[in-house]
Amino acid sequence: MNKIAATLGLATTLAVPALALAPKAEARTVTLTTQLRPYDGDGAYLAIYLTDARGKFHSTLRVAGSKAKYYKHLRDWARGRTAEAGRIDGITGASVGSGQSLRASVEIADALIDAGYQIRIDTAVEDGRDNPSEVVVPLTAAASGKPVAGRGYVAAFRFDM
């Protein structure tokens, strides 16, 4: 019994300092700015989300438009987000109108930056076109602060770290 206690004591003594030296998860605040083009119709729904290097859904950053029945029109995002269905309430807001801007600050883990991840935006407008993956921009330090045009409702998108 004393051997077991001594072994556990030694293991604990060695493990505790190692845990204290282990790096903590770091994240940085990233500001997302999306400017819409003028268009006819109701407010636009947007899903801003992360994908990995293979284009596989990772997580939702922001959703504009609070009526879940319209989320199916944000096709690429809707297809990937099934695992977080109940967790998007805190990151949703009102839809964005013609010519308006959406600005949001989010926390993104440092490990995802310059690691092949991408920020993507899907857009849709009632009685208008759906634009899956309308904007695709690499989540890199080099891309930070550089505006990118969308191919539908988004006039310009940029992120700042």
C-alpha positions as CSV (number, residue, x, y, z in Angstrom):
1,M,0.0,0.0,0.0
2,N,2.8,2.4,0.8
3,K,4.4,1.7,-2.6
4,I,1.1,2.7,-4.3
5,A,0.8,5.9,-2.2
6,A,4.4,6.8,-2.9
7,T,4.0,6.3,-6.7
8,L,0.8,8.4,-6.7
9,G,2.5,11.1,-4.7
10,L,5.5,11.2,-7.1
11,A,3.2,11.2,-10.2
12,T,1.2,14.1,-8.7
13,T,4.4,16.0,-7.9
14,L,5.6,15.6,-11.5
15,A,2.2,16.3,-13.2
16,V,1.2,19.5,-11.4
17,P,4.1,21.6,-12.7
18,A,3.6,20.2,-16.2
19,L,0.0,21.3,-16.1
20,A,0.9,24.8,-15.0
21,L,3.3,25.1,-17.9
22,A,0.8,23.8,-20.5
23,P,-0.2,26.6,-22.9
24,K,-3.7,28.0,-22.4
25,A,-6.1,28.3,-25.3
26,E,-5.7,31.8,-26.8
27,A,-8.3,33.7,-28.9
28,R,-8.4,37.1,-30.4
29,T,-11.2,39.5,-31.2
30,V,-12.0,39.7,-34.9
31,T,-14.3,42.4,-36.3
32,L,-16.5,41.3,-39.2
33,T,-17.8,44.1,-41.5
34,T,-20.3,43.3,-44.3
35,Q,-21.6,46.0,-46.5
36,L,-24.6,45.1,-48.7
37,R,-25.4,46.4,-52.2
38,P,-28.6,48.3,-52.7
39,Y,-31.3,45.8,-53.9
40,D,-35.1,45.5,-54.1
41,G,-36.8,43.5,-51.5
42,D,-37.0,42.6,-47.8
43,G,-34.1,42.4,-45.4
44,A,-31.3,40.0,-46.3
45,Y,-30.4,36.9,-44.2
46,L,-26.7,36.3,-43.8
47,A,-24.8,33.4,-42.2
48,I,-21.1,34.1,-41.5
49,Y,-19.3,30.9,-40.6
50,L,-15.9,29.1,-40.5
51,T,-14.9,26.1,-42.6
52,D,-11.7,24.0,-42.4
53,A,-9.2,23.6,-45.2
54,R,-11.4,21.0,-46.9
55,G,-14.5,23.3,-46.8
56,K,-16.1,21.3,-44.0
57,F,-18.3,23.4,-41.7
58,H,-16.5,24.3,-38.4
59,S,-18.7,26.9,-36.5
60,T,-21.1,29.8,-36.9
61,L,-19.7,33.3,-36.2
62,R,-22.9,35.4,-36.8
63,V,-26.3,35.1,-38.3
64,A,-28.4,38.1,-39.5
65,G,-32.1,37.3,-39.6
66,S,-33.9,35.7,-36.7
67,K,-36.7,33.6,-38.3
68,A,-35.4,30.1,-38.4
69,K,-37.8,29.1,-41.2
70,Y,-35.6,31.0,-43.7
71,Y,-32.3,29.4,-42.6
72,K,-32.7,26.6,-45.2
73,H,-32.1,29.3,-47.9
74,L,-28.6,29.7,-46.4
75,R,-27.8,26.3,-47.9
76,D,-24.1,25.7,-47.3
77,W,-24.3,27.0,-43.8
78,A,-27.5,25.1,-43.0
79,R,-26.1,21.9,-44.3
80,G,-23.1,22.1,-41.9
81,R,-24.6,23.5,-38.8
82,T,-26.8,20.6,-37.7
83,A,-24.5,19.9,-34.7
84,E,-25.0,23.4,-33.3
85,A,-28.7,23.8,-33.9
86,G,-29.6,24.8,-30.4
87,R,-26.6,27.0,-29.8
88,I,-27.0,29.8,-32.3
89,D,-29.5,31.9,-30.3
90,G,-26.7,34.1,-28.9
91,I,-25.2,34.9,-32.3
92,T,-28.3,35.9,-34.2
93,G,-29.8,39.3,-34.9
94,A,-32.1,41.2,-37.2
95,S,-31.8,40.9,-40.9
96,V,-29.8,43.5,-42.9
97,G,-31.6,45.9,-45.3
98,S,-30.6,47.0,-48.7
99,G,-27.4,49.0,-48.7
100,Q,-26.9,48.6,-45.0
101,S,-23.9,47.2,-43.1
102,L,-23.5,44.5,-40.5
103,R,-20.7,44.8,-38.0
104,A,-20.0,42.1,-35.4
105,S,-17.1,41.3,-33.1
106,V,-16.3,37.6,-32.4
107,E,-13.7,35.6,-30.6
108,I,-11.7,33.2,-32.9
109,A,-9.1,30.8,-31.5
110,D,-5.5,31.7,-32.5
111,A,-5.0,28.1,-33.6
112,L,-7.5,28.6,-36.5
113,I,-5.7,31.6,-37.9
114,D,-3.2,30.9,-40.7
115,A,-4.2,27.2,-40.4
116,G,-6.3,26.7,-43.6
117,Y,-9.6,27.9,-42.3
118,Q,-11.9,30.1,-44.3
119,I,-14.6,32.6,-43.4
120,R,-17.7,32.1,-45.6
121,I,-20.9,34.0,-46.0
122,D,-24.2,32.7,-47.4
123,T,-26.9,35.2,-48.3
124,A,-30.6,35.1,-49.1
125,V,-33.5,37.6,-49.6
126,E,-37.2,36.7,-49.6
127,D,-38.4,36.5,-53.2
128,G,-34.8,37.0,-54.3
129,R,-31.8,34.9,-55.1
130,D,-30.0,32.6,-52.6
131,N,-26.2,32.8,-52.7
132,P,-24.4,29.9,-50.9
133,S,-20.8,30.6,-50.2
134,E,-21.2,34.1,-51.7
135,V,-18.0,35.2,-50.0
136,V,-15.0,32.9,-49.3
137,V,-11.9,34.5,-47.7
138,P,-9.0,32.7,-46.0
139,L,-8.7,33.3,-42.3
140,T,-5.1,34.6,-42.4
141,A,-3.2,37.5,-41.0
142,A,-2.4,38.6,-44.6
143,A,-6.1,38.7,-45.5
144,S,-7.1,40.8,-42.5
145,G,-8.2,44.3,-43.3
146,K,-8.6,43.6,-47.0
147,P,-12.1,44.0,-48.5
148,V,-13.5,41.3,-50.7
149,A,-16.5,41.7,-53.0
150,G,-19.3,39.1,-52.9
151,R,-21.0,37.7,-56.0
152,G,-24.5,38.6,-54.9
153,Y,-25.8,41.0,-52.2
154,V,-22.5,41.6,-50.5
155,A,-20.7,44.7,-51.9
156,A,-17.7,44.3,-49.5
157,F,-16.7,42.1,-46.6
158,R,-13.6,42.4,-44.5
159,F,-12.4,41.1,-41.2
160,D,-9.9,42.9,-38.9
161,M,-7.8,41.3,-36.2
